[in-house]
Amino acid sequence: MTRADLVSKLSLRLEISKSEADKYVLTFLDAIMTHLEKEGKVVVQGFGSFRVREYKPRLAKKPLTGEKYNLPVRRKPIFHAGKELKEIINKMPKRIWSENMLERQAVASV
């Protein structure tokens, strides 16, 4: 599902225009990003949690040249699925899961 798909579904469900639904989606995503930046954690009960993980600086090596260089401190967002989301995913028929994976692989190889 893309952001455009999400906006379409939201506009149909709430019976609002797509531009208004897009504002809601952008506001929701902005709230998550802003809170992650300030607090480092966002929990959506039943769906999952977003956290910021900090990676220590380290010495790395370029695979092709063998050249060593210093990687600085890095921060990355991570997502952990909630209990309800995990249950829904585990109930999904394998056929649907396999078709989705094949579709993603086909897109990725293009």
KOLMARMAR-500886 format. One record per residue: residue number from 1; residue in three letters; x, y, z of N, C-alpha, C in turn. Coordinates in pm, 1 decimal, m for minus. Each point is the difference from the previous one (the first is absolute). Layout:
% KOLMARMAR-500886
NUM | ALA | X | Y | Z | X | Y | Z | X | Y | Z
...
This chain:
% KOLMARMAR-500886
1 | MET | 83.7 | m116.9 | 0.0 | m83.7 | 116.9 | 0.0 | 88.8 | 124.1 | 0.0
2 | THR | m33.0 | 91.6 | m85.1 | 74.5 | 125.7 | m8.3 | m74.5 | 109.0 | 77.1
3 | ARG | 64.6 | 114.7 | 12.7 | m66.0 | 112.3 | 67.1 | m126.7 | 39.0 | m76.1
4 | ALA | 5.2 | m3.3 | m132.5 | m117.7 | 34.5 | m81.0 | m115.1 | m97.1 | 26.4
5 | ASP | 31.5 | m130.3 | 13.9 | m102.2 | m99.7 | 33.2 | m62.5 | 29.1 | 136.3
6 | LEU | 85.1 | 33.8 | 95.1 | m46.4 | 31.5 | 134.8 | m91.5 | 121.8 | m1.2
7 | VAL | 37.6 | 102.1 | m75.7 | m81.9 | 121.5 | m11.9 | m135.1 | m34.3 | m62.7
8 | SER | 0.3 | m82.1 | m103.9 | m125.3 | m39.1 | m66.1 | m92.3 | m74.2 | 95.4
9 | LYS | 54.1 | m97.1 | 72.3 | m81.6 | m76.8 | 94.5 | m54.7 | 88.8 | 111.3
10 | LEU | 82.2 | 90.0 | 49.9 | m42.3 | 90.6 | 106.5 | m110.5 | 93.7 | m49.3
11 | SER | 15.1 | 51.1 | m121.1 | m101.9 | 91.5 | m53.4 | m133.5 | m71.4 | m20.8
12 | LEU | 4.8 | m125.6 | m44.1 | m123.7 | m77.0 | m18.1 | m64.7 | m32.5 | 134.0
13 | ARG | 79.5 | m43.4 | 95.3 | m54.0 | m41.2 | 129.9 | m59.1 | 118.5 | 77.6
14 | LEU | 66.8 | 115.8 | m5.2 | m47.7 | 116.9 | 74.8 | m88.7 | 91.8 | m83.5
15 | GLU | m17.0 | m34.3 | m129.3 | m80.8 | 78.6 | m92.8 | 47.1 | 145.8 | m4.3
16 | ILE | 130.0 | 15.3 | m26.0 | 61.9 | 131.8 | m12.3 | 78.4 | 3.4 | m130.3
17 | SER | 46.9 | 116.9 | m37.9 | 76.6 | 11.6 | m124.1 | 139.0 | m62.3 | 17.9
18 | LYS | 61.0 | m34.4 | m111.4 | 134.4 | m58.3 | 5.5 | 101.9 | 99.7 | 52.9
19 | SER | m18.0 | 128.4 | m32.7 | 95.4 | 99.5 | 50.3 | m10.2 | 13.3 | 151.6
20 | GLU | m121.0 | m9.3 | 52.7 | m17.1 | 5.9 | 145.4 | 57.0 | m126.2 | 65.4
21 | ALA | m24.7 | m115.2 | m61.5 | 54.9 | m125.9 | 52.0 | 151.9 | 3.1 | m2.5
22 | ASP | 57.6 | 60.1 | m104.3 | 145.5 | 11.6 | m9.3 | 53.7 | 85.3 | 114.5
23 | LYS | m71.5 | 105.1 | 35.6 | 41.2 | 83.9 | 113.4 | 1.5 | m81.8 | 129.4
24 | TYR | m101.0 | m85.9 | 18.6 | m4.9 | m84.7 | 119.6 | 118.7 | m95.9 | 4.1
25 | VAL | 28.4 | m62.3 | m113.5 | 112.1 | m94.8 | m6.3 | 131.2 | 72.4 | 27.8
26 | LEU | 20.2 | 115.3 | m63.8 | 122.8 | 77.2 | 21.7 | 12.7 | 45.7 | 145.1
27 | THR | m110.4 | 40.7 | 60.9 | 1.6 | 43.6 | 139.6 | 37.5 | m116.3 | 91.1
28 | PHE | m56.9 | m117.0 | m26.2 | 30.1 | m119.6 | 78.6 | 148.1 | m37.4 | m11.5
29 | LEU | 50.3 | m4.9 | m122.0 | 140.3 | m35.8 | m21.9 | 93.9 | 104.8 | 60.0
30 | ASP | m35.7 | 126.9 | m14.2 | 81.8 | 107.0 | 57.3 | 4.9 | m10.7 | 152.5
31 | ALA | m113.7 | m33.2 | 60.7 | m3.6 | m15.0 | 146.1 | 92.1 | m113.6 | 44.5
32 | ILE | 0.3 | m110.8 | m73.2 | 88.0 | m112.3 | 33.9 | 146.1 | 41.9 | m13.4
33 | MET | 34.9 | 63.9 | m112.3 | 139.5 | 38.6 | m21.9 | 46.7 | 103.6 | 102.3
34 | THR | m84.1 | 96.8 | 31.1 | 36.3 | 103.4 | 97.1 | 21.5 | m59.9 | 138.3
35 | HIS | m90.6 | m89.0 | 40.8 | 13.2 | m60.6 | 133.0 | 121.8 | m92.8 | 5.9
36 | LEU | 26.8 | m72.1 | m107.6 | 120.1 | m84.6 | m3.7 | 125.3 | 85.3 | 14.7
37 | GLU | 0.8 | 113.9 | m66.1 | 115.7 | 88.9 | 5.8 | 21.7 | 52.3 | 142.5
38 | LYS | m109.7 | 32.3 | 69.9 | 10.6 | 56.9 | 134.0 | 12.9 | m105.1 | 109.5
39 | GLU | m84.6 | m102.5 | m4.3 | m8.1 | m98.0 | 108.6 | 66.4 | m134.0 | m31.9
40 | GLY | 10.6 | m33.1 | m129.6 | 64.1 | m125.3 | m38.4 | m89.5 | m122.0 | 3.2
41 | LYS | m131.3 | 18.7 | 29.1 | m89.8 | m115.9 | 7.1 | m144.1 | 43.9 | m25.2
42 | VAL | m72.0 | m78.1 | m83.0 | m142.4 | 20.6 | m25.0 | m66.3 | m137.1 | 6.2
43 | VAL | m106.4 | m11.9 | 79.1 | m72.2 | m126.8 | 12.7 | m142.8 | 19.9 | m49.6
44 | VAL | m42.4 | m84.4 | m95.7 | m137.5 | m1.7 | m48.0 | m57.6 | m132.9 | 47.3
45 | GLN | m81.4 | 6.5 | 106.2 | m51.2 | m120.7 | 65.4 | m63.8 | m94.7 | m101.0
46 | GLY | 39.5 | m125.6 | 2.3 | m54.9 | m101.7 | m88.5 | 67.3 | m6.7 | m136.3
47 | PHE | 65.2 | 107.1 | m40.9 | 67.1 | 2.4 | m130.4 | 148.4 | m25.8 | 14.6
48 | GLY | 66.0 | 78.6 | 83.7 | 143.0 | m19.1 | 19.8 | 65.9 | 124.1 | 56.2
49 | SER | 131.6 | m4.4 | 6.0 | 73.8 | 114.2 | 54.3 | 116.7 | 34.9 | m90.4
50 | PHE | 26.3 | 128.5 | m6.5 | 113.7 | 53.7 | m73.1 | 100.6 | 47.9 | 103.3
51 | ARG | 126.0 | m30.6 | m22.2 | 105.8 | 46.3 | 90.0 | 118.6 | 45.7 | m83.3
52 | VAL | 85.2 | 77.6 | 63.8 | 123.4 | 43.0 | m64.1 | 113.4 | m80.1 | 62.4
53 | ARG | 78.2 | m64.4 | m83.1 | 115.3 | m75.9 | 47.6 | 125.8 | 75.2 | m38.8
54 | GLU | 88.4 | 14.4 | 96.5 | 125.5 | 69.1 | m26.1 | 112.0 | m102.2 | m13.3
55 | TYR | 77.6 | 14.0 | m105.8 | 112.9 | m88.5 | m24.9 | 129.1 | 75.3 | 32.1
56 | LYS | 88.2 | m63.6 | 71.4 | 126.0 | 61.6 | 41.5 | 91.2 | 22.9 | m120.6
57 | PRO | 89.6 | 96.1 | 12.7 | 97.6 | 19.4 | m108.5 | 92.2 | m121.9 | m6.4
58 | ARG | 44.6 | m31.6 | m119.7 | 88.6 | m116.1 | m13.3 | 87.8 | 14.6 | m123.2
59 | LEU | 101.9 | m82.9 | m5.6 | 89.2 | m4.7 | m114.4 | m57.9 | m99.0 | m100.0
60 | ALA | m15.3 | 42.7 | m124.7 | m56.4 | m85.7 | m104.0 | 100.2 | m14.8 | m114.1
61 | LYS | m29.2 | m96.2 | m88.8 | 88.8 | m25.2 | m112.4 | m82.4 | m10.8 | m127.2
62 | LYS | 44.4 | 69.2 | m105.9 | m68.0 | m9.4 | m129.5 | 32.4 | m136.4 | m59.4
63 | PRO | m101.7 | m76.7 | m39.6 | 23.3 | m136.0 | m49.5 | 86.5 | m8.2 | m125.7
64 | LEU | m16.3 | 93.0 | m92.1 | 72.8 | m8.3 | m126.0 | 146.3 | 42.7 | 12.3
65 | THR | 23.6 | 106.5 | 76.2 | 136.2 | 53.9 | 6.7 | 75.3 | m39.3 | 126.4
66 | GLY | m74.5 | m40.8 | 102.7 | 64.3 | m33.1 | 127.2 | 35.5 | 123.1 | 81.3
67 | GLU | m32.3 | 118.9 | m52.2 | 29.3 | 125.5 | 69.0 | m81.1 | 8.8 | 129.0
68 | LYS | 68.4 | 38.8 | 109.3 | m67.6 | 12.8 | 128.6 | m41.8 | 145.2 | 21.3
69 | TYR | m116.7 | 16.7 | 62.9 | m49.1 | 134.1 | 29.5 | m86.7 | m5.0 | 125.5
70 | ASN | m20.4 | 115.7 | 61.7 | m79.0 | 9.0 | 122.0 | m145.8 | 29.9 | m32.2
71 | LEU | m88.5 | m82.7 | 54.6 | m143.0 | 27.2 | m9.8 | m39.5 | 79.3 | 124.3
72 | PRO | m70.1 | 112.1 | m16.3 | m41.3 | 77.8 | 116.6 | m118.6 | m66.0 | 71.9
73 | VAL | m42.5 | 58.6 | 110.2 | m119.9 | m45.4 | 69.4 | m117.0 | 11.4 | m97.1
74 | ARG | m82.6 | m105.6 | m4.7 | m115.2 | 0.9 | m89.6 | m125.4 | m30.3 | 80.2
75 | ARG | m110.1 | 60.0 | m40.2 | m129.0 | m26.2 | 62.1 | m96.2 | m45.5 | m109.0
76 | LYS | m71.5 | m109.5 | 26.7 | m93.4 | m53.8 | m98.0 | m133.0 | m32.0 | 67.4
77 | PRO | m111.9 | 23.8 | m71.6 | m129.7 | m38.9 | 55.7 | m20.9 | m149.6 | m17.5
78 | ILE | m59.1 | m63.0 | 100.4 | m33.2 | m142.6 | m9.4 | m146.1 | m17.9 | 39.3
79 | PHE | m62.2 | m105.1 | m49.5 | m140.6 | m28.8 | 29.2 | m12.2 | m140.1 | 55.9
80 | HIS | m77.7 | m14.1 | 107.1 | m31.8 | m129.9 | 56.6 | m151.0 | m17.4 | m6.6
81 | ALA | m45.5 | m105.4 | m66.2 | m143.1 | m26.0 | m13.3 | m60.7 | m32.6 | 135.9
82 | GLY | m122.4 | 48.0 | 21.6 | m73.6 | m28.7 | 122.5 | m63.8 | m137.1 | m5.5
83 | LYS | m52.7 | m43.3 | 113.4 | m59.2 | m133.0 | 12.5 | m115.0 | m20.4 | m98.1
84 | GLU | m92.0 | 95.7 | m8.7 | m114.5 | m14.6 | m89.4 | 41.8 | m7.5 | m146.4
85 | LEU | 96.3 | 81.5 | m40.8 | 48.7 | m3.4 | m137.9 | 65.0 | m134.6 | m30.6
86 | LYS | 79.1 | m50.7 | 93.0 | 63.7 | m130.5 | m19.5 | m104.4 | m109.9 | m16.0
87 | GLU | m106.7 | 6.7 | 81.2 | m105.9 | m101.2 | m9.7 | m69.5 | 5.6 | m135.6
88 | ILE | m26.6 | 120.3 | m49.3 | m64.9 | 14.8 | m130.7 | 88.8 | m56.5 | m110.7
89 | ILE | 128.7 | 32.7 | 4.6 | 93.8 | m48.1 | m101.3 | 12.2 | m151.8 | 3.9
90 | ASN | 2.1 | m56.6 | 118.1 | 13.6 | m144.9 | 12.3 | m125.8 | m74.9 | m42.4
91 | LYS | m115.2 | 65.7 | m2.8 | m123.6 | m62.9 | m46.3 | m14.3 | 8.7 | m151.3
92 | MET | 81.4 | 85.5 | m65.8 | m8.8 | 19.8 | m144.0 | 37.1 | m130.2 | m71.7
93 | PRO | m82.8 | m42.9 | m97.4 | 32.5 | m121.7 | m74.6 | 136.1 | 11.1 | m68.6
94 | LYS | 72.8 | m109.8 | m3.2 | 133.9 | m0.6 | m57.7 | m2.7 | 40.3 | m147.0
95 | ARG | m105.9 | m35.4 | m71.2 | m11.3 | 32.3 | m142.4 | 8.3 | 151.1 | m21.2
96 | ILE | m72.6 | 77.4 | 80.6 | 1.5 | 145.8 | m13.1 | 138.6 | 53.3 | 30.7
97 | TRP | 59.9 | m50.2 | 105.8 | 134.6 | 43.7 | 39.7 | 99.6 | m28.2 | m112.0
98 | SER | m5.7 | m120.0 | m58.7 | 92.1 | m37.8 | m106.5 | m17.8 | 88.4 | m122.5
99 | GLU | m126.1 | 29.9 | m38.0 | m25.5 | 85.3 | m115.4 | 56.1 | 139.9 | 22.9
100 | ASN | m17.6 | 54.0 | 121.2 | 53.1 | 132.5 | 31.4 | 152.2 | 0.3 | m7.9
101 | MET | 64.4 | m103.4 | 48.8 | 145.8 | m7.6 | m3.0 | 50.6 | m10.2 | m143.8
102 | LEU | m66.5 | m79.2 | m82.7 | 39.7 | m12.7 | m140.1 | m15.3 | 132.8 | m73.2
103 | GLU | m107.9 | 71.1 | 30.5 | m23.8 | 129.7 | m62.4 | 109.7 | 99.2 | 38.6
104 | ARG | 39.4 | 1.1 | 127.4 | 107.3 | 89.5 | 45.7 | 132.6 | m33.9 | m65.8
105 | GLN | 29.3 | m129.1 | m13.7 | 124.9 | m42.4 | m60.8 | 3.5 | 41.7 | m147.4
106 | ALA | m113.2 | m9.7 | m69.7 | m5.0 | 37.2 | m140.6 | 24.7 | 149.6 | m16.0
107 | VAL | m59.4 | 80.5 | 87.8 | 19.4 | 145.1 | m6.2 | 144.3 | 35.7 | 32.3
108 | ALA | 58.5 | m66.7 | 99.0 | 135.1 | 28.9 | 42.5 | 103.0 | m35.6 | m107.6
109 | SER | m29.0 | m99.5 | m81.2 | 97.2 | m43.7 | m100.6 | m2.8 | 85.9 | m125.1
110 | VAL | m100.0 | 88.2 | m13.3 | m9.4 | 84.9 | m119.0 | 90.6 | 117.5 | 6.6
